[in-house]
């Protein structure tokens, strides 16, 4: 099968959607399929070689407390027409398919089977622009989707609230070999202190300000504790560093951006992983990464996170923006080594269900199901008799 994986986001920047696409490409290729990744790019993406097709240049666009690096050029049609004519894909799989301009233009021009995966929830992407004309245009493009996937129930509910229909839930995956409990920790943090790890872009919605406030209380109760903050961000980092300095809070480490190759060592170093996001998280890949590394979780009780973590089993869920309850949850886990070990072990078992090999096979099975249904049954009769289990 010849498959196109289309990302609206610049592929030179790390992110959940681009990582998701990268793993699908890897496993589809291993299965013997011909795969091309189509995305905006301001520079080369060497890891894919000729399997990467750059279309458009990404621009940073503020959206829902984050930055979306998408191409906003209206002049993509000729390039896309040429690519689609040359490649003749069997399936075009668009991620955030209604995100302008690359995905929507590919969807408009496609003459083959179109699958869309909806990753976001609660406000991103914005489907209410230029009402009512913008909504009418999006609905026209939406009708060109032959199959719809959501990465979680919250993502499905958000998309279905704007565009009713059937959505097949296939979650994000995790690289179990990469995020292994057997990697070596960061030596400088192996000094007997109990390490709390935060991983995420330094954006307001990630809730780091609440974790910093909670850590003040944790530090009073557990003097030999440390907070390690991993993630890119400049403006808010300066603000958070000033907050730490003014409060005289010790043992707060801003590690900044950490490469994907180095990230598992930070999980290994942690005694507990904390995700205090305030909302707008459709799934929580970082939770899976920590669980794959065998670490207990303390996270906000928001829909996307609650779909991954089971409270009291592999982690603790606390109300968002509640620094006091967050602090107490961290203290209860940090002061109970057997609880940490038990939650970490159960989290690792759960993570096995989300292996990328398993997720990629489910996505491929869904392609087969869509291609076996009208109007694609006549074009792809070989898919008609194939058995699938999604």
C-alpha positions as a printed NumPy array, in Angstrom:
array([[  0.   ,   0.   ,   0.   ],
       [  1.213,   3.508,  -0.77 ],
       [  0.48 ,   5.853,   2.135],
       [  0.81 ,   9.616,   2.622],
       [  1.036,  10.927,   6.188],
       [  0.248,  14.656,   6.206],
       [  1.149,  16.994,   9.064],
       [  0.005,  20.619,   9.269],
       [  2.863,  21.35 ,  11.683],
       [  6.486,  22.112,  10.842],
       [  8.42 ,  18.863,  11.037],
       [ 11.66 ,  20.412,  12.248],
       [ 10.029,  21.185,  15.616],
       [  9.258,  18.53 ,  18.244],
       [  5.64 ,  17.9  ,  19.077],
       [  3.101,  15.194,  19.796],
       [  1.59 ,  15.129,  16.298],
       [  4.909,  15.047,  14.465],
       [  6.17 ,  12.295,  16.784],
       [  2.991,  10.301,  16.193],
       [  3.474,  10.559,  12.427],
       [  7.152,   9.608,  12.691],
       [  6.337,   6.357,  14.467],
       [  3.546,   5.469,  12.053],
       [  5.966,   6.001,   9.181],
       [  8.592,   3.805,  10.834],
       [  6.28 ,   0.888,  11.52 ],
       [  4.377,   1.078,   8.233],
       [  7.721,   0.984,   6.417],
       [  8.806,  -2.036,   8.467],
       [  5.562,  -3.739,   7.427],
       [  6.576,  -3.313,   3.79 ],
       [  4.402,  -0.36 ,   2.801],
       [  5.619,   2.658,   0.814],
       [  5.198,   5.748,   2.986],
       [  5.767,   9.448,   2.374],
       [  5.521,  12.199,   4.989],
       [  4.18 ,  15.553,   3.741],
       [  4.667,  18.592,   5.997],
       [  5.853,  22.197,   6.074],
       [  9.585,  22.53 ,   6.635],
       [ 11.922,  25.498,   6.967],
       [ 14.925,  23.183,   6.812],
       [ 15.733,  19.648,   5.782],
       [ 14.397,  16.66 ,   7.694],
       [ 17.274,  14.26 ,   7.134],
       [ 15.87 ,  11.338,   9.125],
       [ 13.337,  10.557,   6.369],
       [ 15.485,  11.14 ,   3.289],
       [ 13.429,  10.866,   0.104],
       [ 10.419,   9.73 ,   2.154],
       [  9.852,  13.359,   3.22 ],
       [  8.061,  15.811,   0.921],
       [  8.274,  19.437,   2.153],
       [  5.395,  21.718,   1.17 ],
       [  5.227,  25.268,   2.521],
       [  7.199,  27.074,   5.197],
       [  5.948,  26.992,   8.796],
       [  5.107,  30.221,  10.62 ],
       [  4.573,  30.525,  14.384],
       [  0.887,  31.197,  15.088],
       [ -0.326,  31.722,  18.696],
       [ -3.235,  29.412,  19.493],
       [ -4.884,  28.424,  22.802],
       [ -1.881,  29.169,  24.982],
       [  0.58 ,  27.498,  22.637],
       [  2.373,  28.099,  19.34 ],
       [  1.327,  26.229,  16.197],
       [  3.988,  26.275,  13.472],
       [  1.926,  25.894,  10.309],
       [  2.085,  27.152,   6.761],
       [ -0.466,  29.868,   6.054],
       [  0.387,  30.286,   2.38 ],
       [ -2.66 ,  30.195,   0.069],
       [ -0.397,  29.274,  -2.865],
       [  0.09 ,  25.555,  -2.219],
       [ -2.315,  24.08 ,  -4.761],
       [  0.048,  23.694,  -7.719],
       [  2.725,  21.967,  -5.62 ],
       [  0.188,  19.658,  -3.976],
       [ -1.442,  18.781,  -7.316],
       [  1.96 ,  17.845,  -8.719],
       [  2.822,  15.647,  -5.72 ],
       [ -0.53 ,  13.845,  -5.701],
       [ -0.375,  13.284,  -9.462],
       [  3.149,  11.868,  -9.267],
       [  2.781,   9.718,  -6.134],
       [ -0.724,   8.256,  -6.689],
       [ -1.278,   7.34 ,  -3.045],
       [ -3.722,   4.598,  -2.05 ],
       [ -4.429,   6.32 ,   1.275],
       [ -3.888,   9.896,   2.406],
       [ -3.839,  10.125,   6.215],
       [ -4.161,  13.711,   7.413],
       [ -3.427,  14.645,  11.032],
       [ -5.613,  17.52 ,  12.243],
       [ -7.21 ,  17.366,   8.778],
       [ -9.115,  20.65 ,   9.12 ],
       [ -6.05 ,  22.682,  10.107],
       [ -5.195,  25.216,   7.379],
       [ -3.536,  25.487,   5.008],
       [ -1.633,  22.329,   4.044],
       [ -4.087,  19.708,   5.319],
       [ -7.179,  21.463,   4.063],
       [ -5.665,  21.998,   0.612],
       [ -4.535,  18.362,   0.347],
       [ -8.005,  17.254,   1.438],
       [ -9.664,  19.513,  -1.111],
       [ -7.51 ,  18.236,  -3.982],
       [ -7.326,  14.557,  -3.037],
       [ -9.009,  12.012,  -5.3  ],
       [ -8.224,   8.957,  -3.167],
       [ -9.231,   7.554,   0.233],
       [ -8.819,  10.19 ,   2.963],
       [ -8.348,   9.339,   6.647],
       [ -8.24 ,  12.061,   9.305],
       [ -6.844,  11.794,  12.833],
       [ -8.1  ,  14.356,  15.35 ],
       [ -5.562,  14.954,  18.131],
       [ -6.761,  18.119,  19.845],
       [ -9.498,  18.971,  22.298],
       [-11.035,  22.072,  23.871],
       [-10.112,  24.952,  21.648],
       [ -7.232,  23.806,  19.481],
       [ -7.513,  23.914,  16.546],
       [-10.159,  26.622,  16.42 ],
       [-13.135,  25.534,  14.353],
       [-15.099,  28.737,  14.912],
       [-13.114,  31.131,  12.751],
       [-15.014,  33.435,  10.389],
       [-18.432,  32.092,  11.358],
       [-20.623,  31.163,   9.604],
       [-18.684,  31.04 ,   6.315],
       [-15.603,  29.399,   7.843],
       [-17.677,  26.636,   9.461],
       [-19.479,  25.982,   6.165],
       [-16.135,  25.62 ,   4.371],
       [-14.774,  23.257,   7.025],
       [-17.865,  21.082,   6.778],
       [-17.345,  20.754,   3.036],
       [-13.787,  19.555,   3.633],
       [-14.911,  17.315,   6.502],
       [-17.271,  15.465,   4.155],
       [-14.262,  14.417,   2.074],
       [-12.983,  12.288,   4.957],
       [-13.707,   8.605,   4.324],
       [-12.486,   7.6  ,   7.786],
       [-12.083,   9.482,  11.074],
       [ -9.79 ,   8.609,  13.995],
       [ -9.568,  10.324,  17.397],
       [ -6.654,   9.717,  19.752],
       [ -8.889,   9.704,  22.832],
       [-12.479,  10.074,  23.967],
       [-11.974,  13.805,  24.807],
       [-10.535,  14.398,  21.324],
       [-13.479,  12.551,  19.792],
       [-16.04 ,  14.499,  21.8  ],
       [-14.434,  17.806,  20.874],
       [-14.326,  17.   ,  17.152],
       [-17.813,  15.459,  17.141],
       [-19.228,  18.524,  18.877],
       [-18.339,  20.497,  15.764],
       [-18.573,  17.76 ,  13.131],
       [-20.947,  14.904,  14.037],
       [-20.143,  11.412,  12.829],
       [-18.469,   8.133,  13.689],
       [-14.896,   8.336,  15.004],
       [-12.693,   5.326,  15.618],
       [-10.578,   5.798,  18.755],
       [ -6.958,   4.729,  18.274],
       [ -4.672,   6.271,  20.92 ],
       [ -1.138,   7.556,  20.764],
       [  1.635,   5.048,  21.307],
       [  4.921,   4.866,  23.171],
       [  8.326,   3.473,  22.212],
       [  8.84 ,   0.835,  24.887],
       [ 12.448,   0.198,  23.921],
       [ 13.374,   3.869,  23.952],
       [ 11.646,   4.696,  27.247],
       [ 12.999,   1.648,  28.998],
       [ 13.534,   1.311,  32.76 ],
       [ 16.964,  -0.097,  31.926],
       [ 18.61 ,   3.134,  30.689],
       [ 21.212,   4.873,  32.833],
       [ 20.125,   7.868,  34.99 ],
       [ 21.627,  11.383,  34.994],
       [ 24.635,  11.048,  37.284],
       [ 24.507,  14.545,  38.793],
       [ 21.009,  13.909,  40.177],
       [ 21.85 ,  10.555,  41.758],
       [ 22.868,  12.044,  45.096],
       [ 20.19 ,  10.619,  47.365],
       [ 17.645,  13.39 ,  46.835],
       [ 14.108,  12.522,  45.775],
       [ 13.518,  13.849,  42.27 ],
       [ 10.235,  15.215,  40.915],
       [ 10.288,  15.472,  37.112],
       [  8.288,  17.852,  34.928],
       [  8.455,  17.493,  31.118],
       [  6.734,  19.902,  28.743],
       [  6.925,  23.181,  26.897],
       [  7.02 ,  26.11 ,  29.286],
       [  3.535,  27.344,  28.446],
       [  0.894,  28.601,  30.845],
       [ -1.501,  25.711,  30.208],
       [  1.134,  23.179,  31.3  ],
       [  0.629,  24.381,  34.888],
       [  4.261,  24.661,  35.98 ],
       [  3.426,  27.699,  38.112],
       [  1.157,  25.504,  40.265],
       [  3.853,  22.871,  40.578],
       [  6.382,  25.482,  41.699],
       [  3.955,  26.679,  44.381],
       [  3.281,  23.08 ,  45.446],
       [  7.003,  22.352,  45.599],
       [  7.407,  25.011,  48.292],
       [  5.252,  22.858,  50.56 ],
       [  6.937,  19.642,  49.43 ],
       [ 10.333,  21.134,  50.247],
       [  9.19 ,  21.985,  53.781],
       [  8.001,  18.415,  54.387],
       [ 10.796,  16.668,  52.45 ],
       [ 13.99 ,  18.786,  52.591],
       [ 15.961,  16.327,  50.427],
       [ 13.607,  16.728,  47.44 ],
       [ 14.421,  18.269,  44.069],
       [ 12.327,  19.518,  41.125],
       [ 13.768,  18.966,  37.639],
       [ 12.086,  20.943,  34.848],
       [ 12.64 ,  19.716,  31.291],
       [ 11.259,  21.579,  28.31 ],
       [ 11.798,  24.476,  25.918],
       [ 10.545,  27.995,  26.496],
       [ 12.158,  31.386,  27.026],
       [  9.638,  34.012,  28.114],
       [  7.946,  32.023,  30.869],
       [ 11.214,  30.42 ,  31.936],
       [ 12.558,  33.832,  32.932],
       [  9.349,  34.483,  34.854],
       [  9.55 ,  31.134,  36.647],
       [ 13.236,  31.601,  37.458],
       [ 12.464,  34.984,  39.027],
       [  9.653,  33.409,  41.056],
       [ 12.057,  30.747,  42.362],
       [ 14.724,  33.333,  43.168],
       [ 12.298,  35.66 ,  44.983],
       [ 10.917,  32.838,  47.107],
       [ 14.379,  31.507,  47.976],
       [ 13.295,  28.048,  46.827],
       [ 16.217,  25.638,  46.527],
       [ 16.788,  22.55 ,  44.383],
       [ 14.824,  23.686,  41.348],
       [ 16.693,  22.774,  38.159],
       [ 15.751,  24.218,  34.757],
       [ 17.254,  21.71 ,  32.318],
       [ 15.8  ,  23.453,  29.247],
       [ 15.364,  21.583,  25.987],
       [ 16.438,  17.942,  26.184],
       [ 16.85 ,  15.835,  23.046],
       [ 14.564,  12.881,  22.453],
       [ 17.559,  10.556,  22.781],
       [ 18.469,  11.965,  26.197],
       [ 14.917,  12.222,  27.58 ],
       [ 14.617,   8.602,  28.835],
       [ 17.548,   9.2  ,  31.198],
       [ 15.602,  11.991,  32.903],
       [ 12.613,   9.691,  33.412],
       [ 14.979,   7.1  ,  34.857],
       [ 16.34 ,   9.726,  37.267],
       [ 12.885,  10.656,  38.562],
       [ 11.252,   9.232,  41.667],
       [  7.883,  10.624,  40.603],
       [  6.668,  12.244,  37.388],
       [  4.359,  15.256,  37.682],
       [  2.063,  16.644,  34.958],
       [  0.078,  19.603,  36.403],
       [ -1.533,  20.812,  33.147],
       [ -4.651,  22.945,  33.555],
       [ -6.54 ,  21.528,  30.564],
       [ -6.6  ,  21.249,  26.749],
       [ -4.695,  17.964,  26.784],
       [ -6.378,  15.354,  24.589],
       [ -4.201,  12.446,  25.685],
       [ -0.877,  12.855,  27.503],
       [  2.024,  11.199,  25.684],
       [  4.397,  12.264,  28.45 ],
       [  2.392,  10.153,  30.888],
       [  2.922,   7.077,  28.721],
       [  6.638,   7.816,  28.485],
       [  6.937,   8.011,  32.271],
       [  4.873,   4.851,  32.718],
       [  6.99 ,   2.99 ,  30.179],
       [ 10.012,   3.997,  32.269],
       [  8.307,   2.491,  35.319],
       [  7.609,   5.739,  37.173],
       [  4.59 ,   6.673,  39.322],
       [  2.497,   9.616,  38.148],
       [  0.967,  12.63 ,  39.86 ],
       [ -1.147,  14.498,  37.328],
       [ -4.094,  16.839,  36.955],
       [ -7.47 ,  15.158,  36.798],
       [ -8.325,  16.392,  33.321],
       [-10.03 ,  14.289,  30.664],
       [ -6.981,  13.622,  28.509],
       [ -4.86 ,  12.499,  31.46 ],
       [ -7.638,  10.517,  33.148],
       [ -7.919,   8.431,  29.967],
       [ -4.352,   7.209,  30.587],
       [ -3.82 ,   7.189,  34.373],
       [ -5.996,   5.193,  36.769],
       [ -6.172,   7.018,  40.089],
       [ -4.71 ,   5.   ,  42.937],
       [ -3.337,   2.309,  40.613],
       [ -0.518,   3.711,  38.467],
       [ -0.697,   7.271,  39.747],
       [ -2.648,   9.938,  41.585],
       [ -4.983,  12.424,  39.911],
       [ -5.61 ,  15.789,  41.562],
       [ -7.856,  18.751,  40.688],
       [ -6.161,  21.142,  38.241],
       [ -4.859,  24.447,  39.624],
       [ -5.02 ,  23.073,  43.192],
       [ -1.504,  23.567,  44.55 ],
       [ -2.315,  22.294,  48.047],
       [ -3.754,  18.963,  46.87 ],
       [ -0.944,  18.642,  44.331],
       [  1.626,  19.09 ,  47.089],
       [ -0.049,  16.492,  49.321],
       [ -0.179,  13.96 ,  46.48 ],
       [  3.533,  14.449,  45.756],
       [  4.378,  14.126,  49.449],
       [  2.353,  10.92 ,  49.812],
       [  4.149,   9.295,  46.887],
       [  7.63 ,  10.546,  47.754],
       [  7.393,   9.342,  51.353],
       [  6.254,   5.812,  50.424],
       [  8.874,   3.87 ,  48.484],
       [  6.772,   0.71 ,  48.216],
       [  3.889,   2.751,  46.767],
       [  6.241,   4.274,  44.199],
       [  7.495,   0.86 ,  43.164],
       [  4.005,  -0.633,  42.96 ],
       [  2.583,   2.24 ,  40.904],
       [  5.623,   2.279,  38.636],
       [  5.351,  -1.467,  37.963],
       [  1.633,  -1.213,  37.152],
       [  2.289,   1.752,  34.897],
       [  4.877,  -0.206,  32.936],
       [  2.37 ,  -3.031,  32.408],
       [ -0.242,  -0.569,  31.149],
       [  2.273,   1.039,  28.801],
       [  2.726,  -2.327,  27.062],
       [ -0.815,  -1.919,  25.682],
       [  0.298,   1.245,  23.859],
       [  3.304,  -0.102,  21.958],
       [  3.718,   1.613,  18.599],
       [  3.776,  -1.747,  16.857],
       [  0.276,  -2.439,  18.182],
       [ -1.012,   1.083,  17.459],
       [  0.369,   1.115,  13.898],
       [ -1.278,  -2.235,  13.164],
       [ -4.615,  -0.899,  14.405],
       [ -4.298,   2.15 ,  12.149],
       [ -3.405,  -0.051,   9.181],
       [ -6.403,  -2.293,   9.908],
       [ -8.595,   0.794,   9.815],
       [ -7.198,   1.737,   6.396],
       [ -8.144,  -1.726,   5.156],
       [-11.639,  -1.372,   6.571],
       [-12.168,   1.986,   4.854],
       [-10.786,   0.709,   1.549],
       [-13.138,  -2.269,   1.762],
       [-16.171,  -0.01 ,   1.945],
       [-17.872,   1.938,  -0.878],
       [-16.75 ,   3.792,  -2.889],
       [-13.302,   2.227,  -2.552],
       [-14.356,  -1.429,  -2.812],
       [-14.397,  -1.342,  -6.617],
       [-11.02 ,   0.389,  -6.768],
       [ -9.363,  -1.935,  -4.212],
       [-11.128,  -5.346,  -4.49 ],
       [ -8.17 ,  -7.104,  -2.834],
       [ -9.076,  -5.492,   0.512],
       [-12.61 ,  -6.868,   0.463],
       [-11.843, -10.274,   1.951],
       [ -9.149,  -9.227,   4.424],
       [-10.005,  -9.794,   8.068],
       [ -9.278,  -6.988,  10.52 ],
       [ -9.516,  -6.347,  14.236],
       [ -9.432,  -2.704,  15.226]])
